Amino acid sequence: MTSPDPGSFRDPLSRVYVSGDEVLRGLSDGGLREFELVDGAPFFESLMSDGSVVATELLPADSHPLHEQWSGVLRHERIPVISYPYEWTFEMLRDAALLQIDVARRSIEAGFSTKDATSYNVVFQGSQPKFIDVGSFEKARPGEPWPGYRQFCELFLNPLVVQAATGVHFHPWLRGTLDGISASDVAAVVPLRKRLFRGLAVHVTLHARAERRYAEADGDVSDEMRQAGFGPKIVLAQLANLDKAVRRLKWKAQRSEWSDYSDRAHYVGDDLPAKDAFVASAVEDLAPDMVVDLGANDGRFSKLALAHGAKYVVAPDVDHLVVDKLYRHLRETGENRILPLVLDLANPSTGLGWRGRERQSFTDRVRPDLVLCLAVIHHLALSNTVPFEEIVALLADFDAPLVVEFPHPNDPMVKRLLSRKRKGLFDHYAQDNWEQALATRFTVDKSVLLPSGTRTLYRCSPITGSTPVDG
């Protein structure tokens, strides 16, 4: 069944549909005319050939049922998982911004433009950003400014400025509003000296003043620019300035709670090799196309899954710096089969936007063939005080086989967490209780006690038709 994507309804000239492994785009008469101009342009072929723009082809007339509704139909390359800017690290958003600038620049040099510049037009395939909104390309209008400038600032530049200048993560802000961060808001939280130091006088300071000015007037900034003759040379200079500003922005965080976790000093004896072998065996037996490695940290088990047959791994973790380091490593090595994301399992991405469906929840977008949940349960149960039944319900939301690790009360990490809690408050944290909760939604196919005797690994299958637990 071909169903419209709930996040693509805002473009009056096209609509995206997902049908199995196919991603299609219906085009109106006007949308088809625009695409036919773009499709014959060398710049578009160049953008697709180097992977900057998602691979796209125009289907023959009347070759698909969607032609009954639309004048033209495009088929796009399928990206394994759609992620959103509020799930990206600083460096991911920065690379996505540089891609958007490059796509706009190459378009304008060829006599075209992009209608908008929202960060939701970019997705990541592993560590590679790709521009997906092919419907955004249009023939440039003489004398007009770049239509995407304001959106670029609000959804790319300004979030980067806030995090680089203040150390405050942009993620909660972007989850709070899909429109991004206005120049006025940036000016309110980032001191003037920091804006000037980063060469942001035009894009933040003057932009904020213009916002205040035109909020009280009937005119429009773009109208004035059009009347002034805002030609391609000026637009290209503006893009060059934006590129320079983005490249200057750096996030200087050096250490976080889990940034030194990769040494795994808390594992003793043969525990880690035994854990590696258990996970590897599960991956080899199930041969999953997609694995979700919850709490992936430095990506050790994500890489192990790939080495034993998985085709693609989504690697979320709550620690921004750890995920940023993993992304940089994947980018440097050219590994595009692991998608690192910033995600708090205690507060994962929910449905946002129009009717709460425009941006889908994490569990709606990510449908894996295997879930890894290693060294996570004790943090959810003790640090976040989530009952076992609720943790199991979350894992069951993926509707996939599961490899999960339960650290016992005598585990060193559990002891440390319990030492911070009031005595007796977490007496329910016990293996029997965990296994009872697990049995409500999963069948345990295999389990193993690690050599130290402080952790148990379970390989499970979801129980079809099991009832979700509601709080």
N, C-alpha and C positions, 0 to 999 in steps of 0.2 A: 504493500500500500504506500502511495506517495503522499506524504503529509507536509504541509508548509512549516518551515522553521519559525518558531515563535518570536525570534529576534530579528526577522528580516522584513517586517511589515511596513517600516517607515519609508522605504523607497517606493515612490509612486510608479516607477518605470519597470520594476522587476520584483520578483519574489523567489526566495530560495526554498527548495524542497529536498527532503531526505527520504530515500527509498532504499532500504537495505544498505548496501555498500555504495550506492550512487548518491552523489550530490548534484542536484540540477538547479538551474535558474531559469524561471520563466521571464520572458521579455515582452513588454508592450510594443506597439508600433514604434514609438519614439525610442524606447530602449534598444530595439533591434537595429534601428538606423544608427544610433550612436555606436553600438558594438561593431557593426560592419565597418565603420570608419577606423575604429581602433584595431580590429582584427587584421586589417591590411597594412598596418603600420609597423616598420621594422623595430621600433622601440619596444612594442608590446611583445613581439617574439623574443627579443633580447631579454626582457624582464622574466619571461617564462623559462627561457633556456638556462638562465643562471639561478633559478629557484627563488627569485625575489617575489614573483607573483605566482599564485597557484595555477597549475596547468589547467587549461580551459580549451574546449572545442565546441563549435556550433554544430548542433545536430541537424541532419537534413530535414527539410520541411515535411511535416506530417509523419515523422518517424517515431513519435512518442505520444502517448495519451495527453500529455500536457499541452500539445499543440492545439487541442480543442479549446483551451483557455487563453493561450498566449500566442503571440505572433512568431516568437522564436524561443528556442530552448537551448541552453548551454549545459554541458556536462563539465563539472569541475573535478579535479583531483581530490580524493578523500583524505582528509587529515585525521589521524587516529583519534585524537581527543581535542576538543575545543576548550581552550583555557581563556581566562579573562585577566585583564590587567591587575586586578586586586589579588591575583594569585601568583603574580610574577615577582621576581626579586628586582632590586634596583637596577642591576646590570641588564636584566632581561628587558625592562621597560626602556632603558637607555638604548639598547640595540634595536628595539622595535621602533623607537623614535628616529634613529638614524636611517633605518630602512624606509620609513614613511617619507623622510626628506629626500632620499635618493629616488624613490619612485616618483615623487612629485617633480623633482628636478628633471629627470629623464623624460617625463611626460611633457613638461613645458618646453624643453629644448626641441621636442618633436612637433610642437604646435598644439599640444593637448593640455589637459589639466586634470586635477582630481577635485570632485565636487565637495568633498569633505576630508577630514583627517582625524577621525576618531580612532582611539587606540583599539577599539573593538574590530577594526578592519584588519588587524594583524593577529595571527595565531602563531604558535610555535610547533614545529615538527621536530621533537627532540630539542636540540640547541639551535635550530635554524628558524629565524623568524620569516614568515611568509605573509604577503599582502593578499587578502582573499576577496576584497570587494571590487570585483571586476566591473560591476555596474557603476562604480564611482568615476570611471574615466569619461571625459567628454572633450569635445573640440573647444580649445581656448577661445574666450571672447575678447576681442581686441580692447585694450585700455582698462580691463578689469583686474583687480587684485586677486591673489590666490584665495579661492573661497574657503580653503581649509585652515587658514591661519589661526583664527580664534579657537577652533576645536583643537588644533595641534597644541596650542599653548595650554588649554584647560585640561587636556587628557594625556599629554606627554610631558611638555616642558615644566609646567607648574608643579605637578607631583614630584618630579625629579628635583626641582629647586627646593621644595619643602624638606625633603629627606636629606639632601646634600647640605643644606644650610643650617638645619636645626637638629638633624638626627632623628626626627619624628617620622615614623613610617607613614607612607601615603595610603596604605591599604585600607584602613578603617574609613578614611575620607572617601575613597573611590567606591567602597561598598555602601556608603551613606548616600551618594548621589551619582547617578550614571552620567551626569553632565560634566564631571570633573571638578577642578579647583579654579576659581576665577582669579584674575589678576589682582582684584581688590582684596581677596582673602589672602593671597600670597603676600601682598604688601603689608597686610596687617600682622602677619606672623614672622616675616623675615625682615630683619633690620635693613635700613637703606644701605649702610656700608657694605653689607654682605651681598646685596643686589648689585651694587656698583662694582664690587671686586670681581664678580663673576660675569661682568659684561652684560647685565640684564636690564640696563636702564630703559631700553626701548621696549623689550618684551614684557616686562613686569611693571616698572615704575610708570612709564608713559602710557602703557596699555591700561593700567588701573585708573589713571587720570582721565583717559578717554572714556572709560566705562562710566565714571561718575558724571562726566560732562554730558554724554549722550543719554544717560538715564533721565536727565532733566530736560532733554530737548526732543524735538520731533524728528530730527535728522538721523542719518545713519552713517557710520564711519565708511562703509564700503561705497556709499553714494559719492562722498567727497573724493575718495580715492579714484573712482571711475571718472569723475569730472576732471580730475587732475591728470588723467592719462597714465594709469598705473600699468606700464607696458612690461613685456617679458623680461627685459634686462633688470628692471627694478625688482620683479618677483624673484628672479634667480639670485640677485644680490641678497634679498631677504632670506631666501633659503640657505644661502651660504653663511649668513650671519647666525641663523638658527642652528645650523650644523656645528658651527664653532662654539656656540653657547652650550649645546648639549654635550659636546666632547669635553668641555671644561668641568662639567659637573662630576664630582666624585663623592662616593659614600665612604667615610673614613672609619667605619666601625672595624675594630681589630679582633675583638674577642666577645664570645657570648657564652651562655651556660653550657651549650653542647658543642662548641667549636673544637674542643679537644677530645671529643668522644671517640675519634677514629682509632686511638691507641687501644681502646677496649680493655683497659687494664683491670676492669672488674671481672673479666672472664679468667678463670683459673684452669690450669691443667689442660685437658683435652676438650673442654666445653665448646670452644669456638670451632675447632675442626668437626666435632660431632654435629654442631648446629649447621655448619656448611653442608655436610653430607646429607642431612635430613631435608634441607631445603632443595638441594640439587636433585635428590631422588624424586621429590614431588614434582618439580618442574619437568624432569625427563619423562615421568610417567604420564603427566597431563598434557604435555606439549602445547602450552597455552599461546595463543596469538598475543594476548595482552595480559600483563601482570600489573597489579597495583601494590606497591611496596609502602605501606603506611608507616610513617615514622622512618623514612629512608635514611636520614642523616647523611653520611658521606657517600651513599650509594653502593656500599659494599655488596649488599644482597641484590640490588638492582642489576649490578654488573654480573653477579653470579647467575642470576636468572637468564640473562642474555647468553652467557657462556654455555648454558645447559638446554638451550632450545627455545626460549621465549623470543618473540619477534619484536615486542615493544613493551616498555615499562613506564608507568607513571609513578613518579617518586616524590610524594608530598612529605613535608616536614614542617613543624611549627617554627623552627629556628631560622630566621631570615638570613643570618650570616652563613650558616651551614649550607643552606640551599644556594645562596649566591656563590659560595666557593665551589659547590658541585657544578653549577651552571658554567662557571668560568673554565673548570677542568674539562667538561664535555665540549665546550666551544673550542678550546685549544686542541683537543684531540680529534675533533670532527665527528664526535659520536652523536648521531641524530636519532638513536633508538631509545633514549631515556629522556623523559620530560620531567624536569625538576619543578616543583611548585611549592609555594608557601601556603600551608593549610594547617589550621588548628582543628584537630579532630573533635575537640570539645565545643567548637563553634565553627563548623565547616561552612563553605559557601552555600547559601540558600538561593531560592528563586527570587529574582529582583526585577525591577522595571514594571512595565505595563502588565497589570493583573498578576504580578509576581511570576511571570512566565517569560519575559523578554530575555532575561539571562537565567539559564537553568541552574539548578542546584548541582553540586559536585557529583552526588550519587546518581542523578539523572543523566549526566553527561558521560560518566565513566562506567562502562559496563565490561568489567574484566572477565577473563577466563580463570583467573587465580588471584586470590588476595593473600598477601603476606602481612602479618601483623606481629612483628618481632620487637621485643623490648618496649612494648607500648602499654600493655594492660595495667601494670602497676601504676603508671603515671596517670592514666585516666581514672582508675579506681581510688587512688590515694591523693594525688595532687588536685584532681578535679572533682573528687567525691562523686563519681558516677557509679551507680549500682551495676553489678555484673550483668543483670538482665538487660539493662539499657545498652551496655557495651556490646553484648551479643546481638541485640536488635540492630545496632548500627552496622555491624559486620554483615548481618543477614541482608541489609538493604542492597548490597552489591549482587546478591543472588548468584554466588560463585563459590567454588571450592576454596577452602581456607587453610592456611598454615599459620598457627597462632602459638605464641610462647607465653607461658604463665610462670613468672618468678614467684617462688614460694616465700612465705614469711621469713624464712631463715636466709634468704638471698641478701647479700651485702647492700645492694641498691634499695631493696625493700626496707631493710632495717634502717637505712638512713632516712627514707621518707617517713617511716613510722615514728622515728625519734622526734619528728617535728609535730606530731599529732598528740592530742590528749589521750592519755592511757585508757584503753578499753573501748575507744570510739570506733576502732576498726577491727574489732575481734572477728567480724564476719569475713575478713579477708583471709580465706582459707581455700585450699585446693578443692575440697569436697563441694563447697558452695559454688566455686567457679565451674566445676564440671556439671553440676546440676543446671546451672544457667545455660551453659553451652549446649546441653542435651535438648533444650526446648526448641532450638532452631537448627541444630546441626547433628549429624551422625559422625562420631569419631571413628575414622577408618584405621588410624594408626597413631600411637603415641610413644614417646621415648623420654626417659629421664636422663638429663645430661649427666656426665660423669661426676660432677661436683655434688649432685643430689639436691641442688637448689633451684633448678628450673626444669619444667616439662614442656615439650613441644607436642602439638597435636596437629594431625592432618585430618581435615573434616570435609564432609559433603553437606550441602544445604538440604534441609528437609522441605520437600515440595508442599506448598500449601500451609506452612506453619504460620501461626497468627502473630503479627507484630505486637510488641509490648508497648502500651501507651501509659504515659505517666499519669 
